[in-house]
Amino acid sequence: MKRVLLVGGGHAHVFVMRAFGQQPPPDARVTVLSRSRFTPYSGMLPGLLAGLCTFEESHIDLAWLANAAGCEFIVAEATRIDPVTRRVGCADGSTLDYHLLSVDTGSTPAADHVPGAREHALPVKPVDGFVAGWRRLEARIAAGERLRIAVVGGGAGSVELLLSLQHRIRTAVGGQTRFLLVTDQADLLMTHNRRVRAIFRDVLAARQVEIFFGHEVLRVEPHALHCAASVRIEVDATIWVTTAAAPRWIAEAGLATDPRGFIAVNDRLQSISHPDVFAAGDVASMVDHPRPKSGVFAVRQGPPLARNLRHALAGEPLSGFTPQRTALALIGTGDRCAVASWGPFAAKGHWVWRWKRYIDRRWMRNYLPTSPARLT
């Protein structure tokens, strides 16, 4: 019997699990390997941090989903791939063989190139580690400490995270906390239109967030960020939300990668160097159709990935997939308000947040044990 090994519980893989549960591939067993039993839905993480939704509403129970889909589920962290012997090694020393491998582990904020970032900054991923670290900061604030918290990064994820955390402090924790945003860019949200950028500049100004534009962080210390031009920014805590980086073990496996180390795949989500390896989500880079690292694109990769894994098992030709060029972004401001960004279009309001909440909950209904769409 052939084994399909799914490494990671990303947005594309949960669709594959559900699809294979509804129509199991013949003569194959599916094994899901994840470092954690629960995987967050990226669209609802800011809401969780802002206190607008619960852990259960924003996380998928991979053990339940795997069991409902008839898949084997193993909690372990993949640390190496040997594509010659077709084996995946784990941090606990165990190994798993495969006939087909699919990787959907996500990415981490790039920190290796900045001295002190790994030691003294709290990275936003992995999410479970970030949430635990943030709860410790909350406890310090609740105990009366007056903190200056710097968020490093100027993209949509950085800004949405900062505003969500600030809302949580203001409404549920209290205390005196100052938030700073530090970016090496000349403006915020550089991949979005001017109107969206202007909206968020106004929101941050109204929330009294101090922004440091054009400040590249060169070194991180426990209580300071050292930037270019000898600029030192005093902080009490640093949250790291910079450009995505790939896990080191991807390149060490000998798989073809893009210049940033992500698995290079074709339009069939298949490795360009090893045809028995597939990849999706942030850990993958479609060489013919490059797109930003975003959960919006990862979600759309689920159906073509499931389809091509089926074709590969059956020895049938694979089908190509072209992702949309422009994706709708609904970016929250932490206070039941959001901004819609679509090409040159921008809109802000509580109605956008309600729209976002509807879309997020509709997607999650496919994967929750209490959902009418459950597999059992």
ZIWOVEN-V614622 format. One record per residue. RES is the residue in one small letter. PSI is psi as a letter, one per 20 degrees, with the letter a starting at -180 (NA if undefined). OMEGA is omega in whole degrees, -180 to 180 (none if undefined). D_CENTER is the distance of its C-alpha to the mean C-alpha in Angstrom with 2 decimals. Layout:
[[RES/PSI/OMEGA/D_CENTER] [RES/PSI/OMEGA/D_CENTER]]
This chain:
[[m/p/-178/32.89] [k/q/177/29.85] [r/p/169/26.58] [v/o/-178/23.23] [l/o/177/20.67] [l/o/180/17.04] [v/o/-180/15.02] [g/q/-179/11.69] [g/l/-178/10.86] [g/r/-174/8.14] [h/h/180/9.05] [a/h/-177/11.78] [h/h/179/13.25] [v/h/175/13.90] [f/g/179/15.85] [v/g/179/17.69] [m/g/-179/18.67] [r/g/-179/20.02] [a/g/179/21.81] [f/h/176/23.39] [g/h/180/24.44] [q/h/178/26.22] [q/n/-176/27.83] [p/p/176/27.84] [p/p/-179/28.43] [p/q/176/31.97] [d/k/179/32.75] [a/q/172/29.18] [r/q/-177/27.19] [v/p/177/23.43] [t/p/179/21.83] [v/p/-180/18.27] [l/p/-178/17.23] [s/q/179/14.43] [r/i/-179/14.39] [s/q/178/14.16] [r/h/-176/15.89] [f/p/178/13.50] [t/p/-178/9.94] [p/q/170/8.36] [y/o/-172/8.11] [s/h/-178/5.70] [g/h/-177/9.07] [m/i/180/10.98] [l/g/178/9.41] [p/h/178/11.60] [g/h/176/14.42] [l/g/-178/14.28] [l/h/179/14.58] [a/i/-178/17.28] [g/j/-177/19.12] [l/i/175/19.07] [c/r/-177/17.82] [t/r/176/18.06] [f/g/-178/16.00] [e/h/-180/17.60] [e/h/-172/16.77] [s/i/-179/13.00] [h/q/176/12.54] [i/p/176/13.73] [d/n/-176/16.44] [l/h/179/16.05] [a/g/178/19.59] [w/g/-178/21.09] [l/g/179/19.46] [a/g/180/20.56] [n/g/179/23.99] [a/h/-178/24.39] [a/i/-179/23.56] [g/k/180/25.90] [c/q/171/23.41] [e/p/-180/23.74] [f/p/-179/20.98] [i/p/175/20.78] [v/o/178/18.92] [a/q/-179/18.73] [e/p/177/16.60] [a/p/-179/17.23] [t/i/179/18.62] [r/q/175/20.67] [i/p/172/21.63] [d/n/-177/25.25] [p/i/179/25.48] [v/g/179/29.27] [t/i/-178/29.81] [r/l/179/26.75] [r/q/175/25.49] [v/p/178/22.28] [g/q/-177/22.91] [c/r/-178/21.24] [a/h/-179/21.38] [d/j/178/24.12] [g/i/180/26.30] [s/r/177/26.09] [t/q/177/25.74] [l/p/176/25.05] [d/r/-178/26.63] [y/q/168/25.52] [h/g/173/27.06] [l/p/180/23.85] [l/p/173/20.47] [s/p/-176/17.07] [v/p/178/13.92] [d/m/-174/10.40] [t/i/-177/8.88] [g/a/-178/5.72] [s/r/176/6.55] [t/q/176/7.92] [p/p/-180/9.68] [a/o/-177/13.01] [a/i/-174/15.66] [d/h/-176/18.25] [h/i/-178/20.34] [v/o/180/20.96] [p/p/176/23.48] [g/i/-176/22.75] [a/g/-179/19.06] [r/h/-177/18.11] [e/h/-168/21.15] [h/i/179/21.23] [a/q/178/17.84] [l/o/-179/15.19] [p/q/-178/11.75] [v/i/176/8.83] [k/q/2/7.27] [p/q/-171/8.31] [v/h/-178/8.08] [d/h/176/11.58] [g/h/179/13.03] [f/g/-179/11.99] [v/g/178/13.47] [a/g/179/16.51] [g/h/179/17.03] [w/h/178/16.86] [r/h/177/19.37] [r/h/176/21.65] [l/g/177/21.63] [e/g/-179/22.43] [a/h/178/25.30] [r/g/179/26.68] [i/g/179/26.68] [a/h/179/28.31] [a/i/175/30.88] [g/j/179/31.94] [e/p/177/30.29] [r/o/-172/29.88] [l/q/167/26.69] [r/o/-176/25.48] [i/p/180/21.70] [a/p/172/20.20] [v/o/-178/16.71] [v/o/-178/16.40] [g/q/-177/14.79] [g/j/179/15.98] [g/a/-179/13.35] [a/g/-180/12.46] [g/g/180/9.48] [s/g/-177/12.10] [v/g/-180/14.85] [e/g/178/13.39] [l/g/-179/12.35] [l/g/-177/15.86] [l/h/178/17.69] [s/g/179/16.22] [l/g/-180/17.20] [q/g/179/20.50] [h/g/178/21.28] [r/g/-180/20.81] [i/g/-176/23.18] [r/h/-172/25.68] [t/h/-173/25.94] [a/h/-174/25.55] [v/g/-176/26.04] [g/a/179/28.47] [g/r/-179/29.62] [q/o/-178/29.68] [t/p/176/26.36] [r/p/177/25.82] [f/p/177/22.48] [l/q/174/22.30] [l/p/-176/19.96] [v/p/-179/20.44] [t/q/177/19.58] [d/i/180/21.36] [q/r/179/21.43] [a/i/180/24.46] [d/r/178/22.64] [l/q/170/19.44] [l/l/-173/16.95] [m/i/178/18.81] [t/j/180/17.23] [h/r/-175/18.67] [n/r/-175/22.36] [r/h/-179/24.85] [r/g/178/25.31] [v/g/180/21.70] [r/g/179/21.87] [a/h/179/25.22] [i/g/-177/24.08] [f/h/173/21.46] [r/g/180/24.01] [d/g/-180/26.39] [v/g/-180/24.08] [l/h/178/23.30] [a/g/180/27.01] [a/h/179/28.02] [r/j/178/25.80] [q/l/175/27.45] [v/p/179/24.40] [e/p/-177/25.73] [i/p/176/24.04] [f/n/178/24.72] [f/q/175/24.45] [g/k/-180/25.02] [h/n/177/24.50] [e/p/180/22.98] [v/p/-178/22.33] [l/h/-180/24.39] [r/q/179/24.58] [v/p/174/23.22] [e/r/-179/25.74] [p/h/-176/25.65] [h/k/-180/27.21] [a/q/170/26.81] [l/p/178/24.83] [h/o/-175/27.01] [c/r/177/26.49] [a/r/-179/28.44] [a/k/176/32.03] [s/k/178/32.50] [v/p/178/30.66] [r/p/180/29.85] [i/o/-179/27.74] [e/p/180/28.55] [v/r/173/25.73] [d/i/177/25.52] [a/q/-180/21.80] [t/p/175/19.00] [i/p/-171/15.28] [w/o/-177/13.41] [v/l/-176/10.77] [t/a/-179/12.08] [t/q/-177/11.46] [a/q/176/9.04] [a/q/-179/11.18] [a/q/174/11.82] [p/q/-177/13.17] [r/h/-173/16.91] [w/i/177/18.16] [i/g/180/17.13] [a/h/-179/19.78] [e/h/-179/22.14] [a/i/-178/22.33] [g/j/175/24.08] [l/q/176/21.80] [a/p/-180/22.00] [t/r/171/19.21] [d/r/-177/18.77] [p/h/-179/19.96] [r/j/176/16.65] [g/j/178/16.53] [f/q/-178/14.15] [i/p/-180/15.93] [a/p/-179/18.26] [v/q/177/18.80] [n/a/-177/21.38] [d/j/174/21.38] [r/j/-178/21.66] [l/k/-177/18.30] [q/p/179/20.67] [s/p/-180/20.87] [i/i/180/23.53] [s/h/-177/25.17] [h/o/-173/24.95] [p/i/178/25.48] [d/j/179/24.73] [v/p/177/21.09] [f/r/179/18.39] [a/q/-179/14.72] [a/r/179/12.03] [g/b/-174/8.49] [d/h/-177/7.08] [v/i/-178/9.69] [a/q/176/12.37] [s/o/178/14.47] [m/o/-171/17.04] [v/h/-179/20.06] [d/i/-178/22.09] [h/m/-179/19.52] [p/p/180/17.05] [r/r/178/14.40] [p/q/175/11.79] [k/o/-174/8.17] [s/q/177/7.18] [g/h/178/6.51] [v/g/-179/10.27] [f/h/180/11.14] [a/g/180/9.28] [v/g/-178/11.23] [r/i/-179/14.33] [q/i/-179/14.29] [g/g/-178/15.03] [p/g/179/18.72] [p/h/178/19.71] [l/g/179/18.13] [a/g/-179/20.09] [r/g/-176/23.12] [n/h/173/23.23] [l/h/176/22.84] [r/g/-180/25.81] [h/g/-179/27.74] [a/h/177/27.20] [l/h/-177/28.49] [a/i/-178/31.47] [g/k/-178/32.21] [e/q/178/31.85] [p/q/179/30.74] [l/q/-179/27.08] [s/q/-179/26.17] [g/r/-178/24.37] [f/p/177/21.50] [t/o/-180/21.09] [p/q/178/18.01] [q/q/-179/19.02] [r/h/-178/19.56] [t/p/-180/18.76] [a/q/175/16.11] [l/p/176/16.75] [a/p/176/14.55] [l/o/-169/15.35] [i/o/-177/14.55] [g/q/175/15.87] [t/j/173/18.35] [g/i/-172/18.16] [d/l/-178/21.64] [r/k/174/21.54] [c/q/-179/21.60] [a/r/179/19.25] [v/p/176/19.59] [a/p/179/19.52] [s/p/180/19.04] [w/o/-177/20.34] [g/c/179/22.06] [p/i/-175/24.91] [f/q/176/24.62] [a/q/176/23.59] [a/q/-178/24.38] [k/q/176/23.86] [g/r/177/24.97] [h/h/178/24.65] [w/h/177/25.05] [v/g/178/21.78] [w/g/178/20.03] [r/h/176/22.01] [w/g/179/21.03] [k/g/-179/17.30] [r/g/178/17.98] [y/g/-179/20.02] [i/g/-179/17.48] [d/g/-179/14.75] [r/h/178/17.48] [r/g/180/18.95] [w/g/-178/15.91] [m/h/-179/15.54] [r/h/179/19.30] [n/i/-169/18.98] [y/j/-179/17.43] [l/p/-179/19.17] [p/h/-178/22.41] [t/j/-174/24.29] [s/q/173/23.49] [p/h/-178/26.40] [a/j/-176/24.25] [r/r/-173/23.92] [l/h/-174/25.12] [t/NA/none/27.98]]
